[in-house]
Amino acid sequence: MGALSAEPDMAKTIDVLSSSGAPLQAEMRDALVHSIPLKKAESGLDALYLWGRVIATGGRDYVVAEGFRGAAGEVGPDGKLRLTLVHCVTQDGVNWADLPAPLPTEAAACRALITPFTGDGAFVCRLGKDGLQIVPSGDDDGDAADDGGGDDAAGADGAERSLDDPVRSVPELLRLKCLCDAVNAECGAVPVGALVEDADRRVRPSLAFRPAAVPEALEAWSHRLDGPSSKVTLADDPVGSWAVRHDALLGRTEVRSTVWLGYRAFVCGRTGEWGGLYVGSGTRNNDLVFML
């Protein structure tokens, strides 16, 4: 993202992060260069850019774009960034589908899912009363086998599984949207000073942005959704949440999340360009304490 644009430069982001384990096939990249601007105009968005790629077991990965209307958000009374982000997905680089916005109960259900994405947009994850995914077995002719058997569909703890649970199933595309929101909330790294608040409390890219003198320090990075005036930086995250790599020859710094493996952000010290990308399986690393 340059100082004059609210959209990260897709080609620059892919070029920088491809050497860090975030590659994109040349055919897909060429298709996105043309299809993303078309989708942006069709949807009436003011910004639409590549968010990342979610690896699926079936080989048909999800390529996700993120966008918004208006400025790059507004600052609320609490200082937090208020920005409604929309996401759309493609698997061929040409045809796009909008991802549905989840309800709070659906977002909570998605956080409990740990199985890989299938790559089938019509796939539906069924959930039990305890909120855990019911993994089909056999020919999956009925719910009895999935629920543990028995006429009352009792689970292992003897509690009856009711079909009247608030969230009984989660479509994969809804789960994909919840993943985008979760990664944005916990990652969304931006260089400190890259975004500013104007007189109308709207957030815009800073025209005078210059990377920090020590960009490899976590104090030089912040969370986008915390707002440009926030004093909270990546250094305030749990110890070990981020890994940093600085290339003094190229004048470029990259930060990598160890919580959402596959998320990376970069800043170029010479040009001030910055951006981020997620390329991963969609699984959160909950074992960070054992990695330290």
Contacts in CASP RR format, 6 or more apart in sequence:
PFRMAT RR
TARGET T0000
AUTHOR 0000-0000-0000
METHOD contacts of the structure
MODEL  1
MGALSAEPDMAKTIDVLSSSGAPLQAEMRDALVHSIPLKKAESGLDALYL
WGRVIATGGRDYVVAEGFRGAAGEVGPDGKLRLTLVHCVTQDGVNWADLP
APLPTEAAACRALITPFTGDGAFVCRLGKDGLQIVPSGDDDGDAADDGGG
DDAAGADGAERSLDDPVRSVPELLRLKCLCDAVNAECGAVPVGALVEDAD
RRVRPSLAFRPAAVPEALEAWSHRLDGPSSKVTLADDPVGSWAVRHDALL
GRTEVRSTVWLGYRAFVCGRTGEWGGLYVGSGTRNNDLVFML
1 7 0 8 1.000
1 8 0 8 1.000
1 9 0 8 1.000
1 194 0 8 1.000
1 205 0 8 1.000
1 273 0 8 1.000
1 274 0 8 1.000
1 275 0 8 1.000
2 8 0 8 1.000
2 9 0 8 1.000
2 205 0 8 1.000
2 209 0 8 1.000
2 271 0 8 1.000
2 272 0 8 1.000
2 273 0 8 1.000
2 274 0 8 1.000
3 205 0 8 1.000
3 206 0 8 1.000
3 207 0 8 1.000
3 208 0 8 1.000
3 209 0 8 1.000
3 272 0 8 1.000
4 205 0 8 1.000
4 207 0 8 1.000
5 205 0 8 1.000
6 46 0 8 1.000
6 47 0 8 1.000
6 71 0 8 1.000
6 72 0 8 1.000
6 204 0 8 1.000
6 205 0 8 1.000
7 47 0 8 1.000
7 48 0 8 1.000
7 49 0 8 1.000
8 49 0 8 1.000
8 50 0 8 1.000
8 274 0 8 1.000
8 275 0 8 1.000
8 276 0 8 1.000
9 273 0 8 1.000
10 32 0 8 1.000
10 33 0 8 1.000
10 36 0 8 1.000
10 49 0 8 1.000
10 50 0 8 1.000
11 29 0 8 1.000
11 33 0 8 1.000
12 273 0 8 1.000
13 50 0 8 1.000
13 266 0 8 1.000
13 275 0 8 1.000
13 276 0 8 1.000
13 277 0 8 1.000
14 22 0 8 1.000
14 24 0 8 1.000
14 29 0 8 1.000
14 50 0 8 1.000
14 277 0 8 1.000
16 252 0 8 1.000
16 254 0 8 1.000
16 266 0 8 1.000
16 268 0 8 1.000
17 254 0 8 1.000
17 264 0 8 1.000
17 266 0 8 1.000
17 276 0 8 1.000
17 277 0 8 1.000
17 279 0 8 1.000
18 24 0 8 1.000
20 245 0 8 1.000
20 254 0 8 1.000
20 256 0 8 1.000
20 264 0 8 1.000
21 262 0 8 1.000
21 279 0 8 1.000
22 52 0 8 1.000
22 53 0 8 1.000
22 262 0 8 1.000
22 264 0 8 1.000
22 277 0 8 1.000
22 279 0 8 1.000
23 279 0 8 1.000
24 32 0 8 1.000
24 53 0 8 1.000
24 63 0 8 1.000
24 279 0 8 1.000
28 63 0 8 1.000
28 93 0 8 1.000
31 92 0 8 1.000
31 93 0 8 1.000
31 94 0 8 1.000
32 50 0 8 1.000
32 63 0 8 1.000
32 65 0 8 1.000
32 90 0 8 1.000
32 93 0 8 1.000
35 90 0 8 1.000
35 93 0 8 1.000
35 94 0 8 1.000
35 96 0 8 1.000
36 48 0 8 1.000
36 49 0 8 1.000
36 50 0 8 1.000
36 65 0 8 1.000
37 48 0 8 1.000
39 48 0 8 1.000
39 65 0 8 1.000
39 88 0 8 1.000
39 96 0 8 1.000
40 47 0 8 1.000
40 48 0 8 1.000
40 67 0 8 1.000
43 86 0 8 1.000
43 88 0 8 1.000
43 98 0 8 1.000
44 69 0 8 1.000
45 67 0 8 1.000
45 68 0 8 1.000
45 69 0 8 1.000
45 86 0 8 1.000
46 68 0 8 1.000
46 69 0 8 1.000
46 70 0 8 1.000
46 71 0 8 1.000
47 67 0 8 1.000
47 68 0 8 1.000
47 70 0 8 1.000
47 72 0 8 1.000
48 65 0 8 1.000
48 66 0 8 1.000
48 67 0 8 1.000
48 88 0 8 1.000
49 65 0 8 1.000
49 66 0 8 1.000
49 67 0 8 1.000
50 63 0 8 1.000
50 64 0 8 1.000
50 65 0 8 1.000
50 66 0 8 1.000
50 277 0 8 1.000
51 64 0 8 1.000
51 65 0 8 1.000
51 66 0 8 1.000
51 87 0 8 1.000
51 180 0 8 1.000
51 277 0 8 1.000
51 278 0 8 1.000
52 63 0 8 1.000
52 64 0 8 1.000
52 277 0 8 1.000
52 278 0 8 1.000
52 279 0 8 1.000
53 61 0 8 1.000
53 62 0 8 1.000
53 63 0 8 1.000
53 64 0 8 1.000
53 278 0 8 1.000
53 279 0 8 1.000
53 280 0 8 1.000
54 61 0 8 1.000
54 62 0 8 1.000
54 64 0 8 1.000
54 117 0 8 1.000
54 176 0 8 1.000
54 179 0 8 1.000
54 278 0 8 1.000
54 280 0 8 1.000
54 281 0 8 1.000
54 282 0 8 1.000
55 61 0 8 1.000
55 116 0 8 1.000
55 117 0 8 1.000
55 279 0 8 1.000
55 280 0 8 1.000
55 281 0 8 1.000
55 282 0 8 1.000
56 62 0 8 1.000
56 116 0 8 1.000
56 117 0 8 1.000
56 118 0 8 1.000
56 119 0 8 1.000
57 116 0 8 1.000
57 117 0 8 1.000
57 118 0 8 1.000
57 119 0 8 1.000
58 118 0 8 1.000
58 119 0 8 1.000
58 120 0 8 1.000
59 119 0 8 1.000
60 91 0 8 1.000
60 119 0 8 1.000
60 120 0 8 1.000
61 91 0 8 1.000
61 119 0 8 1.000
62 89 0 8 1.000
62 90 0 8 1.000
62 91 0 8 1.000
62 117 0 8 1.000
62 119 0 8 1.000
62 176 0 8 1.000
63 89 0 8 1.000
63 90 0 8 1.000
63 91 0 8 1.000
63 93 0 8 1.000
64 87 0 8 1.000
64 88 0 8 1.000
64 89 0 8 1.000
64 99 0 8 1.000
64 176 0 8 1.000
64 180 0 8 1.000
65 87 0 8 1.000
65 88 0 8 1.000
65 89 0 8 1.000
65 90 0 8 1.000
65 96 0 8 1.000
66 85 0 8 1.000
66 86 0 8 1.000
66 87 0 8 1.000
66 180 0 8 1.000
67 85 0 8 1.000
67 86 0 8 1.000
67 87 0 8 1.000
68 83 0 8 1.000
68 84 0 8 1.000
68 85 0 8 1.000
68 86 0 8 1.000
69 84 0 8 1.000
71 202 0 8 1.000
71 203 0 8 1.000
71 204 0 8 1.000
72 83 0 8 1.000
72 195 0 8 1.000
72 202 0 8 1.000
72 203 0 8 1.000
72 204 0 8 1.000
72 205 0 8 1.000
73 81 0 8 1.000
73 82 0 8 1.000
73 83 0 8 1.000
73 202 0 8 1.000
73 203 0 8 1.000
74 81 0 8 1.000
74 82 0 8 1.000
74 83 0 8 1.000
74 200 0 8 1.000
74 201 0 8 1.000
74 202 0 8 1.000
74 203 0 8 1.000
75 81 0 8 1.000
75 82 0 8 1.000
75 197 0 8 1.000
75 201 0 8 1.000
75 202 0 8 1.000
75 203 0 8 1.000
75 227 0 8 1.000
75 228 0 8 1.000
75 229 0 8 1.000
76 82 0 8 1.000
76 201 0 8 1.000
79 227 0 8 1.000
79 229 0 8 1.000
79 230 0 8 1.000
80 225 0 8 1.000
80 226 0 8 1.000
80 227 0 8 1.000
80 230 0 8 1.000
81 203 0 8 1.000
81 224 0 8 1.000
81 225 0 8 1.000
81 226 0 8 1.000
81 227 0 8 1.000
81 228 0 8 1.000
83 203 0 8 1.000
83 225 0 8 1.000
85 180 0 8 1.000
85 181 0 8 1.000
85 184 0 8 1.000
86 98 0 8 1.000
86 99 0 8 1.000
87 98 0 8 1.000
87 99 0 8 1.000
87 176 0 8 1.000
87 177 0 8 1.000
87 180 0 8 1.000
88 96 0 8 1.000
88 97 0 8 1.000
88 98 0 8 1.000
88 99 0 8 1.000
89 96 0 8 1.000
89 97 0 8 1.000
89 99 0 8 1.000
89 173 0 8 1.000
89 176 0 8 1.000
90 96 0 8 1.000
90 97 0 8 1.000
91 119 0 8 1.000
97 173 0 8 1.000
99 173 0 8 1.000
99 174 0 8 1.000
99 176 0 8 1.000
99 177 0 8 1.000
99 180 0 8 1.000
100 171 0 8 1.000
100 173 0 8 1.000
100 174 0 8 1.000
100 177 0 8 1.000
101 177 0 8 1.000
102 110 0 8 1.000
102 174 0 8 1.000
102 177 0 8 1.000
102 178 0 8 1.000
102 181 0 8 1.000
105 166 0 8 1.000
105 167 0 8 1.000
106 167 0 8 1.000
106 170 0 8 1.000
106 174 0 8 1.000
106 178 0 8 1.000
107 178 0 8 1.000
107 181 0 8 1.000
108 167 0 8 1.000
109 127 0 8 1.000
109 131 0 8 1.000
109 167 0 8 1.000
109 170 0 8 1.000
110 170 0 8 1.000
110 174 0 8 1.000
110 175 0 8 1.000
110 178 0 8 1.000
110 179 0 8 1.000
110 182 0 8 1.000
111 178 0 8 1.000
111 182 0 8 1.000
112 127 0 8 1.000
112 131 0 8 1.000
112 132 0 8 1.000
112 133 0 8 1.000
113 125 0 8 1.000
113 133 0 8 1.000
113 170 0 8 1.000
113 175 0 8 1.000
114 133 0 8 1.000
114 283 0 8 1.000
115 125 0 8 1.000
115 133 0 8 1.000
115 135 0 8 1.000
116 281 0 8 1.000
116 282 0 8 1.000
116 283 0 8 1.000
117 172 0 8 1.000
117 175 0 8 1.000
117 176 0 8 1.000
117 281 0 8 1.000
117 282 0 8 1.000
118 172 0 8 1.000
119 172 0 8 1.000
120 172 0 8 1.000
121 171 0 8 1.000
121 172 0 8 1.000
121 173 0 8 1.000
122 171 0 8 1.000
122 172 0 8 1.000
123 171 0 8 1.000
123 172 0 8 1.000
124 169 0 8 1.000
124 170 0 8 1.000
124 171 0 8 1.000
124 172 0 8 1.000
125 133 0 8 1.000
125 169 0 8 1.000
125 170 0 8 1.000
125 171 0 8 1.000
125 172 0 8 1.000
125 175 0 8 1.000
126 133 0 8 1.000
126 134 0 8 1.000
126 136 0 8 1.000
126 146 0 8 1.000
126 168 0 8 1.000
126 169 0 8 1.000
127 133 0 8 1.000
127 134 0 8 1.000
127 165 0 8 1.000
127 167 0 8 1.000
127 168 0 8 1.000
127 169 0 8 1.000
127 170 0 8 1.000
128 134 0 8 1.000
128 147 0 8 1.000
128 161 0 8 1.000
128 165 0 8 1.000
128 168 0 8 1.000
129 159 0 8 1.000
129 160 0 8 1.000
129 161 0 8 1.000
129 162 0 8 1.000
129 165 0 8 1.000
130 159 0 8 1.000
131 165 0 8 1.000
131 167 0 8 1.000
134 143 0 8 1.000
134 146 0 8 1.000
134 147 0 8 1.000
135 146 0 8 1.000
136 146 0 8 1.000
137 145 0 8 1.000
137 146 0 8 1.000
138 145 0 8 1.000
140 146 0 8 1.000
143 153 0 8 1.000
144 150 0 8 1.000
144 153 0 8 1.000
147 153 0 8 1.000
147 154 0 8 1.000
147 155 0 8 1.000
147 161 0 8 1.000
148 154 0 8 1.000
148 155 0 8 1.000
148 156 0 8 1.000
149 155 0 8 1.000
152 160 0 8 1.000
153 160 0 8 1.000
153 161 0 8 1.000
154 160 0 8 1.000
154 161 0 8 1.000
155 161 0 8 1.000
179 282 0 8 1.000
182 260 0 8 1.000
182 284 0 8 1.000
183 260 0 8 1.000
183 263 0 8 1.000
183 278 0 8 1.000
184 224 0 8 1.000
184 225 0 8 1.000
185 225 0 8 1.000
186 257 0 8 1.000
186 259 0 8 1.000
186 260 0 8 1.000
187 223 0 8 1.000
187 257 0 8 1.000
187 259 0 8 1.000
187 260 0 8 1.000
187 263 0 8 1.000
187 265 0 8 1.000
187 278 0 8 1.000
188 223 0 8 1.000
188 224 0 8 1.000
188 225 0 8 1.000
188 263 0 8 1.000
188 265 0 8 1.000
188 276 0 8 1.000
189 221 0 8 1.000
189 222 0 8 1.000
189 223 0 8 1.000
189 224 0 8 1.000
189 234 0 8 1.000
189 242 0 8 1.000
189 255 0 8 1.000
189 257 0 8 1.000
189 263 0 8 1.000
189 265 0 8 1.000
189 276 0 8 1.000
190 221 0 8 1.000
190 222 0 8 1.000
190 223 0 8 1.000
190 224 0 8 1.000
190 265 0 8 1.000
190 274 0 8 1.000
190 275 0 8 1.000
191 209 0 8 1.000
191 211 0 8 1.000
191 212 0 8 1.000
191 215 0 8 1.000
191 220 0 8 1.000
191 221 0 8 1.000
191 222 0 8 1.000
191 267 0 8 1.000
191 272 0 8 1.000
191 274 0 8 1.000
192 212 0 8 1.000
192 219 0 8 1.000
192 220 0 8 1.000
192 221 0 8 1.000
192 222 0 8 1.000
192 233 0 8 1.000
193 206 0 8 1.000
193 209 0 8 1.000
193 228 0 8 1.000
194 205 0 8 1.000
194 206 0 8 1.000
194 209 0 8 1.000
194 267 0 8 1.000
194 274 0 8 1.000
195 203 0 8 1.000
195 204 0 8 1.000
195 205 0 8 1.000
195 206 0 8 1.000
195 224 0 8 1.000
195 227 0 8 1.000
195 228 0 8 1.000
196 203 0 8 1.000
196 204 0 8 1.000
196 205 0 8 1.000
196 206 0 8 1.000
196 228 0 8 1.000
197 203 0 8 1.000
197 227 0 8 1.000
197 228 0 8 1.000
197 229 0 8 1.000
198 204 0 8 1.000
203 227 0 8 1.000
203 228 0 8 1.000
209 272 0 8 1.000
210 269 0 8 1.000
210 272 0 8 1.000
211 220 0 8 1.000
211 253 0 8 1.000
211 267 0 8 1.000
211 268 0 8 1.000
211 269 0 8 1.000
211 272 0 8 1.000
211 274 0 8 1.000
212 219 0 8 1.000
212 220 0 8 1.000
214 220 0 8 1.000
215 246 0 8 1.000
215 253 0 8 1.000
215 267 0 8 1.000
215 269 0 8 1.000
216 244 0 8 1.000
216 245 0 8 1.000
216 246 0 8 1.000
216 253 0 8 1.000
217 235 0 8 1.000
217 244 0 8 1.000
218 233 0 8 1.000
218 234 0 8 1.000
218 235 0 8 1.000
218 237 0 8 1.000
218 242 0 8 1.000
218 244 0 8 1.000
218 255 0 8 1.000
219 233 0 8 1.000
219 234 0 8 1.000
219 235 0 8 1.000
220 233 0 8 1.000
220 253 0 8 1.000
221 233 0 8 1.000
221 234 0 8 1.000
221 242 0 8 1.000
221 255 0 8 1.000
221 265 0 8 1.000
222 230 0 8 1.000
222 232 0 8 1.000
222 233 0 8 1.000
222 234 0 8 1.000
223 230 0 8 1.000
223 232 0 8 1.000
223 234 0 8 1.000
226 232 0 8 1.000
234 241 0 8 1.000
234 242 0 8 1.000
234 255 0 8 1.000
238 288 0 8 1.000
239 292 0 8 1.000
240 258 0 8 1.000
240 288 0 8 1.000
240 291 0 8 1.000
240 292 0 8 1.000
241 257 0 8 1.000
241 258 0 8 1.000
241 259 0 8 1.000
241 288 0 8 1.000
242 255 0 8 1.000
242 256 0 8 1.000
242 257 0 8 1.000
242 258 0 8 1.000
243 255 0 8 1.000
243 256 0 8 1.000
243 258 0 8 1.000
244 253 0 8 1.000
244 254 0 8 1.000
244 255 0 8 1.000
244 256 0 8 1.000
245 253 0 8 1.000
245 254 0 8 1.000
245 255 0 8 1.000
245 256 0 8 1.000
246 252 0 8 1.000
246 253 0 8 1.000
246 254 0 8 1.000
247 253 0 8 1.000
250 268 0 8 1.000
251 268 0 8 1.000
251 269 0 8 1.000
251 270 0 8 1.000
252 266 0 8 1.000
252 267 0 8 1.000
252 268 0 8 1.000
252 269 0 8 1.000
253 266 0 8 1.000
253 267 0 8 1.000
253 269 0 8 1.000
254 264 0 8 1.000
254 265 0 8 1.000
254 266 0 8 1.000
255 264 0 8 1.000
255 265 0 8 1.000
255 266 0 8 1.000
256 262 0 8 1.000
256 263 0 8 1.000
256 264 0 8 1.000
257 263 0 8 1.000
257 264 0 8 1.000
258 285 0 8 1.000
258 288 0 8 1.000
258 291 0 8 1.000
259 284 0 8 1.000
259 285 0 8 1.000
259 288 0 8 1.000
260 278 0 8 1.000
260 282 0 8 1.000
260 284 0 8 1.000
260 285 0 8 1.000
261 280 0 8 1.000
261 281 0 8 1.000
261 283 0 8 1.000
261 285 0 8 1.000
262 278 0 8 1.000
262 279 0 8 1.000
262 280 0 8 1.000
263 276 0 8 1.000
263 277 0 8 1.000
263 278 0 8 1.000
264 276 0 8 1.000
264 277 0 8 1.000
264 278 0 8 1.000
265 274 0 8 1.000
265 275 0 8 1.000
265 276 0 8 1.000
265 277 0 8 1.000
266 274 0 8 1.000
266 275 0 8 1.000
266 276 0 8 1.000
267 273 0 8 1.000
267 274 0 8 1.000
267 275 0 8 1.000
268 274 0 8 1.000
285 291 0 8 1.000
END
